[in-house]
């Protein structure tokens, strides 16, 4: 099967030759322009021949329109440092208004989508990263705890800011699809975790905006919901209209792949470690992680992937080990 056929079959739970596989992560020193980001993405794709490509933009592209700034050192693998943010106290939310979806950093991402789609094999699906509007607000303060406090101190102001951000990204998502993306990778970041919000609070503050932004991608063929962090609210968002659900299935406080397959309506994505252990070459360990995932899922409705973005210094041997183990799989042999 070709990659697009393989991904489509996995999403639908249809027969396929082997599971599809992909990895992604930041390349901090090559994320500050569309050409650099696309070149780095294509280099990885040429090396690993992933079945789909998740465009992994810089961490803060989605909040730059509201004045968030990070400082980059220019050194490989070094995270940027937060330099400026617009919301210092609860009353500042009144200054957060809708922004043009096709200017500045958002225009740069649309250009990256167009460039990547033009250069990528047409048989390889590509999806773009977007975020829950609540997480966008969470990047406008110094730490997420500040926003959590403001939900109580100025709920009307936060609601108004959420509306502005949601309208911006509804338009942006439609433009992403028009630029050539096959769908979106919609990430909840810290917010769909009981460590920050309980289920009722997430339904109040995040769910309405989530569903509106996802609805903007309703015509796409490959929409993914990524539910970040431990103690996640995966089953609270199981009714979101997406094709696949991504999360850290190896975190003991989260649902496992096997359990989630029984309860989620779509495909599952994940099952491979994404933490700093990837930096140390241990190909057998990562090939074994794939085999455990294969045992848990029988390759059914499973897209092999890390549980989240991988570190920039991940050892290529580990990624190659997973890719090689996947490509050696024949699902018809497993099921007979």
PyMOL commands that set and color helices and strands:
alter all, ss='L'
color gray80, all
select helices_A, chain A and resi 3-12+28-30+34-48+61-66+90-95+104-119+133-138+144-153+155-178+199-215+234-237+257-263+276-279+283-297+316-327+331-334
alter helices_A, ss='H'
color red, helices_A
select strands_A, chain A and resi 20-21+52-55+69-71+81-84+125-131+183-187+224-227+244-247+267-272+302-306
alter strands_A, ss='S'
color yellow, strands_A
deselect
rebuild
show_as cartoon
